């Protein structure tokens, strides 16, 4: 494995040396616009030169600028999700212009893969990749991005914990087998390894790319089950401003016996951003605040956020991006619902809208922020290198009658990588990454964890087929102790067939135990949770076989069979501990490595355009089978989405709906010790929108049928919520 990584590095360095010895004459830049047939700008379209390091994205006005470029004939390609890609050949001497008109094609899937290879390229991915566009986020009128990600095929979010193809399940706040990236920078918490979905305002997110399956060959720890990459909006040229205002109301409990207040719960929020930019430099600042009365007793919350981004084109070949955000949440903690005798139960066995009076007044103060800087230099159209540094800080304090708990964690990261294109048919990527995390907590202790890694990947086109192979070597150390080495290889490929594309991949993923999992000492569900410093990394081999094909011209099917053989999975276990002094036996919870588990199933998505240019629909279904039966994994997960534009694509009015079904989980953690009450999920969201110039108004009725259900034990899921969002852009 070491030889393979060294070989890939030598190839990239040789290519860089060749590029340096044979410099190309720079011809200048290509500017242009990407629009639809109506003349409306297409935002976030990618424009690039296939098989090279040269690519860019359009801004909110559909404009792009591509540089540096060699003089001569240049073949450009433009693509955007929901549109047919287009190509053009231009002759460049100094500077020139190239405009594209993309025809709507609702069956067009993700035109650019940026998450499964780290090197953006056109064409189908060797692994399953889903994308949530800025339009998807906007039309659903959500306040946090996880509310939009939850509608993606094969994805379920359980109280903020993302579960891709059954990889994670649910363990409150202690782990995530999915890695979150912001513009390619890892953002999982340094202590608990979880994800803060409200770290960034949704208005600043351009799109979300979701890699399903093991991604550790490039991304390392936490990418055992998948990777989610949030791409923030670029800062455009000129002066721009945006104001977004939201207001909404929660439904009352459906039965008078469950009432807990005499007024309707409300929520509101405001986000404002402004930017100024030239082609050389630009900056943006965004501020926002939200308040919610909540839909349960003791559920009020306040949120404040600040986000900023800047870019500096230091030279035609070098660009520096610096971004950051800071968010503060202060909220009451509903904890688990009230059972008979624990509150004013009004004769009911349980009260899902109320909390146990012994923990009344519980609240949490959560603060988190990050700063990252990324430098990219394009040496030639065949070679580029990139470096980044980042700092993520999280701080929470839980205030309860029974105990007060806190944790402060920092995660520092650096990465350097080189991208080489020896020829138009081959791409080579090599890099190194380092991460240092520390934690100071009364429940996790004071500890640190270091990770060092080297990785490499090569992609080769052979005729119509594309083969990708790579590996990553990670070294892990806790409290500067002995090193643990983990190797994560991956091989994949795509092959166009008559009317479709076949893809296959096999790779190894892993997740290092978080410091919270190793050292946590607290109480949960009435049990003492004790540390386990001997936890080992989780590992798993993932295999996928997928196919994308059109069906009857108006439908496109993307289906995949997946199989993961996981070892050493970390799950909470109820154990009996004998006191060495009194010889008493006590039941306690400890996180332990489960010997082995199999996760297999089918993931399929149907895209349809029954009425072209007016009605689009999708049906996503995931069948999951686990052995042994793992907790919080529904066997069936179904999402149906439909959107109708009366006046066609780009019309002022639009309506839509999302329906989500998840079968009742066969098993939950601590079955028999917590309330086992759970039902299948059947949730319908309805929405409508109106746009006129710079003004847009959106209506969302979430859980329109006011279906009462819970995703995790003793915690009521959101009731019907009506939200109106109005935005003005300049």
C-alpha positions in Angstrom: 0.0 0.0 0.0 2.9 2.4 0.8 4.4 1.6 -2.6 1.1 2.4 -4.3 0.8 5.8 -2.6 4.4 6.6 -3.4 3.9 5.7 -7.0 0.9 8.0 -7.3 2.8 10.8 -5.7 5.7 10.3 -8.2 3.3 10.4 -11.1 1.8 13.7 -9.9 5.3 15.2 -9.2 6.6 14.2 -12.6 3.6 15.8 -14.2 4.2 19.0 -12.3 7.8 19.0 -13.3 6.9 18.5 -16.9 4.4 21.4 -16.7 7.1 23.6 -15.1 9.6 22.7 -17.8 7.2 23.4 -20.7 5.3 26.5 -19.7 2.3 27.4 -21.8 1.6 30.8 -23.2 -1.3 32.3 -21.4 -3.9 33.7 -23.7 -6.3 35.3 -21.1 -9.8 34.7 -20.0 -13.2 33.6 -21.2 -16.2 35.4 -19.9 -19.8 34.6 -20.6 -23.3 33.7 -19.3 -25.4 30.6 -18.9 -29.2 31.1 -19.4 -32.3 29.0 -20.1 -34.4 29.5 -23.3 -36.4 32.2 -21.6 -33.3 34.2 -21.0 -33.4 33.6 -17.2 -29.9 33.2 -15.7 -28.9 29.7 -14.4 -27.2 29.9 -11.1 -24.6 27.4 -10.0 -24.0 25.9 -13.5 -20.5 24.5 -14.0 -18.4 25.7 -17.0 -15.1 24.0 -17.7 -12.6 22.4 -20.0 -13.1 18.6 -19.8 -10.0 16.6 -18.7 -8.2 19.6 -17.2 -8.0 21.6 -13.9 -9.9 24.5 -15.4 -13.5 24.9 -14.3 -15.8 27.5 -12.6 -19.4 28.1 -11.5 -21.9 30.7 -12.6 -23.0 33.4 -10.1 -26.6 34.5 -9.3 -26.7 36.4 -12.6 -25.6 33.4 -14.6 -22.2 34.9 -15.3 -18.8 33.1 -15.3 -15.1 33.9 -15.7 -12.6 31.2 -16.6 -8.9 31.8 -16.3 -6.0 31.2 -16.9 -6.3 29.8 -20.4 -3.8 28.9 -23.2 -4.2 30.7 -26.5 -5.8 28.5 -29.3 -8.9 26.4 -29.7 -10.6 25.6 -26.4 -13.5 23.2 -26.0 -15.9 24.3 -23.2 -18.7 22.4 -21.5 -21.5 23.9 -19.5 -23.9 21.8 -17.3 -26.5 22.3 -14.6 -28.8 19.9 -12.8 -32.2 19.9 -14.6 -30.7 21.0 -17.9 -29.2 19.3 -21.0 -25.4 19.9 -21.0 -24.0 22.0 -23.9 -20.5 22.3 -25.5 -18.8 24.9 -27.6 -15.4 25.5 -29.1 -13.9 29.0 -29.0 -10.7 30.4 -30.3 -8.8 32.4 -27.7 -6.1 34.9 -28.4 -6.3 37.5 -25.6 -9.9 37.2 -24.2 -13.2 36.1 -25.6 -16.8 35.5 -24.8 -18.8 32.3 -24.7 -22.5 32.2 -23.9 -24.6 29.1 -23.3 -28.3 28.4 -23.5 -29.2 25.2 -21.7 -32.5 23.4 -22.6 -34.6 22.2 -19.6 -34.3 18.5 -18.9 -35.9 17.5 -15.7 -34.5 14.0 -15.9 -30.9 15.3 -15.9 -29.1 14.1 -12.7 -26.1 15.6 -11.1 -23.9 17.0 -14.0 -20.7 17.4 -11.9 -19.3 15.0 -9.2 -17.4 17.0 -6.6 -17.6 14.7 -3.6 -16.7 11.1 -4.6 -13.3 12.0 -6.1 -12.4 15.5 -4.7 -11.6 16.4 -8.3 -14.6 18.0 -10.0 -15.3 16.3 -13.3 -18.2 15.8 -15.7 -19.9 12.4 -16.1 -21.4 9.7 -13.9 -19.8 8.7 -10.6 -18.6 5.3 -9.7 -20.5 5.5 -6.4 -24.0 6.8 -5.7 -24.1 10.5 -5.4 -27.2 12.6 -4.6 -27.5 16.4 -4.8 -29.8 18.9 -3.1 -29.8 22.1 -5.0 -30.2 25.7 -3.8 -33.7 25.6 -5.5 -34.6 22.5 -3.5 -33.6 24.2 -0.3 -35.4 27.5 -1.2 -38.7 25.9 -2.3 -38.9 23.9 0.9 -38.6 27.1 3.0 -36.4 25.3 5.6 -34.4 27.0 8.4 -31.6 24.3 8.7 -30.1 22.3 5.9 -30.9 18.9 7.5 -34.6 19.5 6.9 -33.8 19.5 3.1 -31.2 16.7 3.3 -33.8 14.5 5.0 -35.8 14.3 1.7 -32.8 12.9 -0.3 -33.1 9.2 -1.4 -31.7 6.8 1.2 -31.3 9.4 3.8 -33.1 9.8 7.2 -32.3 12.4 9.9 -33.1 11.2 13.5 -33.2 14.2 15.8 -30.3 15.8 13.9 -28.3 12.6 13.4 -28.0 11.6 9.7 -28.5 8.0 8.7 -27.4 7.1 5.1 -28.5 3.7 4.1 -28.8 2.6 7.7 -25.2 3.4 8.5 -25.6 5.3 11.8 -28.8 4.5 13.6 -29.1 6.8 16.6 -27.0 7.5 19.6 -27.8 10.9 21.0 -24.9 13.3 20.4 -22.0 10.8 20.6 -21.2 9.8 17.0 -21.8 10.1 13.3 -20.8 7.6 10.7 -21.3 10.3 8.1 -18.7 13.1 7.6 -19.8 16.7 7.1 -17.8 19.0 4.9 -18.2 22.7 4.3 -16.5 23.6 1.0 -14.5 20.4 1.4 -13.4 21.1 5.0 -14.3 18.5 7.7 -16.8 19.9 10.2 -17.6 17.1 12.6 -17.3 18.1 16.3 -14.0 17.5 17.9 -15.3 15.9 21.0 -18.6 14.0 20.1 -18.0 13.6 16.3 -21.6 14.9 15.6 -22.9 17.5 13.2 -24.1 21.0 13.8 -26.6 21.5 11.0 -27.3 25.1 12.0 -23.7 26.2 11.8 -24.4 27.9 8.5 -27.4 29.9 7.4 -29.3 28.0 4.7 -29.4 31.2 2.6 -25.6 30.9 2.2 -25.6 27.3 0.8 -25.4 26.8 -2.9 -25.9 23.0 -3.0 -25.4 19.8 -0.9 -23.6 16.8 -2.4 -24.2 13.4 -0.7 -21.9 10.5 -1.2 -23.6 7.2 -0.2 -21.3 4.5 1.0 -17.8 4.4 2.3 -15.7 7.4 1.5 -12.7 6.8 3.8 -10.3 6.2 0.9 -10.2 10.0 0.4 -11.8 11.5 3.6 -10.7 9.2 6.4 -12.5 8.8 9.7 -16.3 9.3 10.0 -16.8 8.6 6.3 -17.8 5.0 7.0 -21.4 5.5 5.9 -21.1 8.5 3.6 -20.1 12.1 3.1 -22.2 15.3 3.0 -20.5 18.3 1.4 -22.1 21.8 1.8 -20.9 24.2 -0.9 -21.4 27.8 0.1 -22.3 30.5 -2.4 -19.5 32.3 -4.1 -19.2 36.0 -3.7 -20.3 37.7 -7.0 -19.0 40.9 -8.5 -20.9 44.1 -7.9 -23.0 45.2 -4.9 -25.6 42.7 -3.7 -28.0 42.4 -0.8 -30.6 39.9 0.4 -33.3 40.0 3.1 -35.1 36.9 4.2 -38.0 36.9 6.7 -39.8 33.9 8.1 -42.9 33.5 10.3 -44.9 30.5 11.3 -47.2 28.7 13.8 -47.3 25.2 15.3 -50.5 23.2 15.5 -52.1 22.6 18.9 -52.2 19.0 20.3 -54.9 17.0 18.6 -56.5 16.0 21.9 -57.5 18.4 24.7 -56.0 16.0 27.3 -52.6 16.7 25.8 -52.9 20.5 25.9 -50.0 22.2 27.7 -50.6 25.9 27.0 -53.4 28.3 26.2 -51.9 30.0 23.2 -50.6 29.0 19.8 -46.8 28.4 19.5 -45.1 30.8 17.0 -41.7 31.0 15.3 -40.0 33.8 13.4 -36.7 34.7 12.0 -34.8 37.2 9.8 -31.6 36.9 7.8 -29.8 39.7 6.0 -26.6 39.6 3.9 -24.6 42.1 1.8 -21.7 41.7 -0.5 -19.4 43.7 -2.7 -16.9 42.3 -5.1 -14.7 42.9 -8.1 -12.9 40.3 -10.2 -9.9 40.7 -8.0 -11.5 40.5 -4.6 -14.9 40.2 -2.9 -16.5 39.8 0.5 -19.8 39.0 2.0 -21.3 39.3 5.5 -24.5 37.6 6.7 -26.4 38.0 10.0 -29.5 36.2 11.2 -31.7 35.4 14.2 -34.5 33.0 14.9 -37.0 32.4 17.8 -39.3 29.5 18.3 -41.9 28.9 21.0 -41.7 25.2 20.2 -44.4 22.6 19.8 -43.9 20.9 23.2 -43.6 22.0 26.8 -40.2 23.5 27.6 -39.3 23.8 23.9 -38.4 27.5 23.4 -35.2 28.3 21.5 -33.3 31.3 20.3 -30.6 31.2 17.6 -28.2 33.9 16.4 -25.7 33.5 13.6 -22.9 35.3 11.8 -21.3 34.2 8.6 -18.6 35.7 6.3 -16.8 34.8 3.1 -14.1 36.5 1.1 -12.1 35.7 -2.1 -8.9 37.1 -3.4 -7.7 36.4 -6.9 -4.0 36.9 -6.1 -3.1 36.3 -9.7 -4.8 34.7 -12.7 -3.5 31.3 -11.4 -3.9 31.7 -7.7 -7.1 32.2 -5.6 -7.5 32.4 -1.8 -10.9 31.8 -0.1 -11.4 32.6 3.5 -14.7 31.8 5.3 -16.1 31.5 8.7 -19.3 31.4 10.8 -20.3 31.7 14.5 -23.7 30.5 15.9 -25.2 30.7 19.3 -28.2 28.6 20.5 -30.0 29.0 23.8 -32.8 26.6 24.1 -34.9 24.8 26.7 -34.6 21.0 26.7 -37.8 18.9 26.4 -35.9 15.7 27.3 -38.2 12.7 27.3 -42.0 12.9 27.5 -43.9 12.6 30.7 -45.2 9.2 31.9 -48.0 8.6 34.4 -47.2 10.2 37.8 -44.3 12.3 36.5 -46.4 15.4 35.7 -50.0 16.6 35.6 -50.9 13.6 33.5 -54.7 14.2 33.5 -55.2 10.4 33.8 -53.2 9.6 30.7 -50.6 6.8 30.5 -48.2 9.2 28.9 -48.1 12.9 27.9 -46.1 13.3 24.7 -46.3 17.1 24.8 -45.1 17.4 28.4 -41.9 16.8 30.4 -41.1 15.2 33.7 -41.5 17.9 36.4 -38.3 16.8 38.1 -36.3 18.2 35.1 -38.4 21.3 34.5 -36.2 24.3 33.7 -33.5 22.2 31.9 -31.8 24.3 29.2 -28.7 24.3 27.0 -26.3 26.9 25.8 -24.5 25.9 22.6 -21.9 27.9 20.8 -20.0 26.9 17.7 -17.9 28.5 15.0 -15.3 27.8 12.4 -12.7 29.6 10.3 -11.1 28.1 7.1 -8.8 29.3 4.4 -8.2 27.5 1.1 -5.5 28.4 -1.4 -5.6 27.0 -5.0 -2.9 27.5 -7.6 -3.3 26.3 -11.2 0.2 25.8 -12.6 -1.2 24.7 -15.9 -4.3 23.1 -17.4 -2.6 19.8 -16.4 -1.5 20.5 -12.9 -2.9 22.3 -9.8 -2.3 22.2 -6.1 -4.4 23.2 -3.1 -3.8 23.8 0.6 -6.2 24.5 3.4 -6.3 25.2 7.1 -9.3 25.2 9.4 -10.3 25.6 13.0 -13.7 24.4 14.4 -14.7 25.2 18.0 -17.8 23.9 19.8 -18.9 24.7 23.3 -22.1 23.4 25.0 -23.4 23.5 28.6 -26.4 21.6 29.8 -28.1 23.0 32.8 -30.4 20.5 34.6 -31.7 20.0 38.2 -29.9 16.6 38.3 -26.6 17.8 36.9 -24.8 20.4 34.9 -22.5 19.2 32.1 -20.3 21.1 29.7 -17.7 20.4 27.0 -15.3 22.7 25.0 -13.7 21.2 22.0 -11.3 22.4 19.2 -10.6 20.7 15.9 -7.6 22.0 13.9 -7.0 20.7 10.4 -4.5 21.1 7.5 -4.4 19.5 4.1 -2.3 19.7 1.0 -3.1 18.0 -2.2 -1.9 17.9 -5.8 -4.1 17.3 -8.9 -2.6 16.1 -12.1 -4.0 15.4 -15.6 -1.1 13.6 -17.5 -3.5 13.4 -20.5 -7.2 13.9 -21.2 -7.9 10.3 -20.2 -6.2 10.2 -16.8 -6.4 12.1 -13.5 -4.2 11.6 -10.5 -4.8 13.0 -7.0 -2.4 12.8 -4.1 -2.5 14.5 -0.7 -1.8 14.6 3.0 -3.9 15.6 5.9 -3.5 16.2 9.6 -6.1 16.8 12.4 -5.7 17.6 16.0 -8.6 17.7 18.4 -8.8 18.5 22.1 -11.6 18.5 24.6 -12.1 19.9 28.1 -15.2 18.5 29.7 -16.7 17.4 33.0 -18.2 14.3 31.3 -15.6 13.5 28.7 -12.5 14.6 30.7 -9.5 16.4 29.3 -8.1 14.6 26.3 -6.6 15.0 22.8 -6.6 13.0 19.6 -4.3 13.3 16.5 -4.8 11.9 13.0 -2.3 11.9 10.2 -3.0 10.6 6.7 -1.7 10.2 3.2 -4.0 9.4 0.3 -3.9 8.9 -3.5 -6.3 8.2 -6.3 -6.1 7.7 -10.0 -8.8 7.7 -12.6 -8.3 6.3 -16.1 -10.6 6.3 -19.1 -10.3 3.3 -21.3 -12.6 3.7 -24.2 -16.1 4.4 -22.9 -15.2 3.0 -19.4 -13.8 4.9 -16.5 -11.8 3.1 -13.8 -11.0 4.7 -10.4 -8.6 3.2 -7.8 -7.2 4.8 -4.7 -6.2 4.3 -1.0 -5.7 6.2 2.2 -3.4 5.4 5.2 -4.5 6.9 8.5 -2.5 7.0 11.8 -4.5 7.7 15.0 -3.2 8.6 18.4 -5.1 9.4 21.6 -3.5 11.5 24.3 -0.2 11.2 22.4 -0.2 7.4 23.0 0.6 4.6 20.6 -0.4 4.9 16.9 -3.2 2.9 15.3 -2.9 2.5 11.6 -6.0 2.0 9.3 -5.8 1.4 5.5 -8.8 2.3 3.3 -8.6 1.2 -0.3 -11.3 1.7 -3.0 -11.8 0.6 -6.6 -14.7 1.6 -8.8 -15.8 2.1 -12.4 -18.5 3.2 -14.8 -19.4 1.7 -18.2 -21.9 3.3 -20.5 -24.4 0.8 -21.9 -27.2 1.1 -24.4 -29.4 3.8 -23.0 -27.8 3.9 -19.5 -24.6 3.6 -17.4 -23.5 0.8 -15.2 -21.4 1.6 -12.1 -19.7 -0.6 -9.5 -17.4 0.1 -6.5 -15.9 -1.7 -3.6 -14.1 0.1 -0.7 -13.2 0.0 2.9 -14.4 2.6 5.4 -13.6 3.3 9.0 -14.5 5.6 11.9 -12.3 6.2 14.8 -14.0 6.3 18.2 -14.6 9.9 19.4 -13.3 11.1 22.6 -16.8 11.3 23.9 -17.4 7.6 23.2 -14.1 6.6 24.8 -14.4 8.7 28.0 -18.0 9.6 28.6 -19.2 9.3 32.1 -22.8 10.5 32.7 -26.4 9.3 33.2 -29.0 8.4 30.5 -32.4 6.8 30.8 -31.7 6.3 34.6 -28.5 4.3 33.9 -24.9 5.3 34.6 -22.9 5.5 31.4 -19.3 4.4 32.0 -16.1 5.0 29.9 -14.5 2.5 27.6 -10.9 3.7 26.7 -10.2 0.5 24.9 -12.6 1.1 22.0 -11.3 0.2 18.6 -12.0 1.9 15.2 -15.1 0.7 13.3 -14.4 -0.7 9.9 -16.5 -2.0 7.0 -16.2 -3.2 3.4 -18.8 -1.7 1.2 -19.9 -3.0 -2.2 -22.2 -1.3 -4.7 -23.6 -2.2 -8.1 -25.8 0.4 -9.7 -27.4 1.4 -13.0 -28.9 4.6 -14.4 -31.2 4.2 -17.4 -34.1 6.0 -19.1 -37.5 4.2 -19.1 -40.0 4.9 -21.8 -38.5 8.3 -22.5 -40.3 10.2 -19.7 -38.8 8.4 -16.7 -35.2 7.9 -15.5 -34.3 5.1 -13.1 -31.2 5.2 -10.8 -31.0 1.9 -8.8 -28.2 0.4 -6.7 -27.7 -2.8 -4.7 -25.5 -2.2 -1.7 -23.8 -4.5 0.8 -21.7 -3.5 3.8 -19.8 -6.0 6.0 -19.1 -3.9 9.1 -16.9 -5.0 12.0 -16.4 -3.5 15.5 -19.4 -1.3 15.2 -19.8 0.8 18.4 -23.2 0.6 20.0 -24.4 1.2 23.6 -24.7 -2.0 25.6 -26.4 -2.7 28.9 -23.9 -4.6 31.1 -23.8 -5.8 34.7 -21.0 -4.4 36.8 -20.0 -6.0 40.1 -18.9 -3.7 42.9 -15.6 -5.2 44.2 -16.3 -3.9 47.7 -19.9 -4.7 48.3 -20.3 -7.4 45.6 -23.5 -5.7 44.5 -24.4 -6.0 40.8 -25.6 -2.9 38.9 -26.7 -2.5 35.4 -24.8 0.2 33.5 -24.5 1.4 29.9 -21.1 1.2 28.1 -20.3 1.8 24.5 -18.7 -1.3 23.0 -17.5 -2.8 19.7 -20.2 -5.1 18.3 -18.4 -8.0 16.7 -19.9 -7.9 13.2 -22.9 -6.7 11.3 -24.2 -6.8 7.8 -26.1 -3.9 6.2 -27.6 -4.7 2.7 -30.4 -3.4 0.6 -31.7 -1.6 -2.5 -31.7 2.1 -3.2 -33.7 3.3 -6.2 -34.9 6.7 -7.5 -37.4 7.3 -10.3 -37.4 10.7 -11.9 -40.4 11.5 -14.1 -41.7 14.4 -16.2 -45.4 13.5 -16.8 -46.1 17.0 -18.2 -42.8 18.3 -19.6 -41.9 21.8 -18.6 -44.8 21.8 -16.0 -44.9 18.7 -13.8 -41.9 16.8 -12.4 -42.0 14.0 -9.8 -39.7 11.6 -8.1 -40.0 8.4 -6.1 -37.2 7.3 -3.9 -37.2 3.9 -2.1 -34.7 2.2 0.1 -35.0 -1.4 1.3 -32.7 -2.2 4.2 -31.8 -5.5 5.8 -29.4 -5.8 8.8 -28.0 -8.9 10.5 -28.2 -8.9 13.4 -31.1 -6.5 13.5 -29.6 -3.1 14.3 -31.5 -0.4 16.2 -33.3 2.5 14.6 -33.0 1.1 11.0 -36.4 1.1 9.2 -36.7 -1.7 6.7 -38.6 0.5 4.2 -38.0 4.2 3.5 -40.0 5.9 0.8 -40.1 9.5 -0.4 -42.4 10.9 -3.1 -41.9 14.4 -4.4 -43.9 16.4 -7.0 -43.7 20.0 -8.3 -46.1 21.7 -10.6 -45.5 25.1 -12.4 -48.8 26.2 -14.1 -46.9 28.5 -16.5 -44.0 26.2 -17.2 -40.4 26.3 -16.0 -39.6 29.8 -14.7 -43.2 30.8 -14.1 -44.2 33.0 -11.2 -46.4 30.4 -9.4 -45.5 26.9 -8.3 -46.9 24.2 -5.9 -45.4 21.0 -4.6 -45.5 18.3 -2.0 -43.2 15.8 -0.3 -44.4 12.5 1.3 -42.2 10.5 3.5 -42.9 7.0 4.8 -40.6 5.0 7.1 -41.6 1.6 8.4 -41.6 1.0 12.2 -38.1 0.1 13.3 -37.9 -3.5 14.5 -35.6 -2.6 17.4 -34.5 0.4 19.5 -31.7 0.7 22.0 -32.5 -0.2 25.6 -35.7 -2.0 24.6 -37.6 -2.9 27.8 -36.0 0.0 29.8 -37.4 2.9 27.9 -40.9 3.5 26.5 -41.0 1.3 23.4 -43.9 3.2 21.9 -43.2 3.8 18.1 -45.1 3.8 14.9 -44.4 4.0 11.2 -43.7 7.5 9.8 -46.3 8.9 7.4 -45.6 12.6 6.9 -46.9 14.9 4.1 -45.4 18.4 3.5 -47.2 20.8 1.1 -45.8 24.0 -0.3 -46.5 26.9 -2.7 -44.4 29.7 -4.1 -44.7 33.0 -5.9 -41.9 35.0 -7.5 -41.9 38.4 -9.1 -38.5 39.9 -10.0 -36.4 40.3 -6.9 -39.3 39.2 -4.5 -40.2 35.6 -3.6 -42.8 34.3 -1.2 -43.0 30.7 -0.1 -45.6 28.8 2.0 -44.7 25.5 3.7 -47.1 23.3 5.6 -44.9 20.7 7.2 -46.6 17.5 8.5 -49.8 18.8 6.9 -51.9 15.9 8.3 -50.6 16.6 11.8 -49.4 13.0 12.2 -48.3 12.2 15.7 -45.2 10.1 15.8 -41.7 9.8 17.3 -38.4 8.9 15.7 -36.5 8.1 18.9 -37.8 6.9 22.3 -40.0 9.2 24.3 -39.4 12.2 22.0 -42.3 13.6 20.0 -41.5 14.6 16.4 -42.6 18.0 15.0 -46.4 18.5 14.6 -48.0 20.4 11.8 -46.1 23.7 11.2 -47.2 26.4 8.8 -44.4 28.7 7.7 -44.3 31.7 5.4 -41.0 32.9 4.0 -40.5 36.2 2.1 -37.2 37.2 0.5 -35.9 40.2 -1.4 -32.7 40.1 -3.4 -30.7 43.0 -4.9 
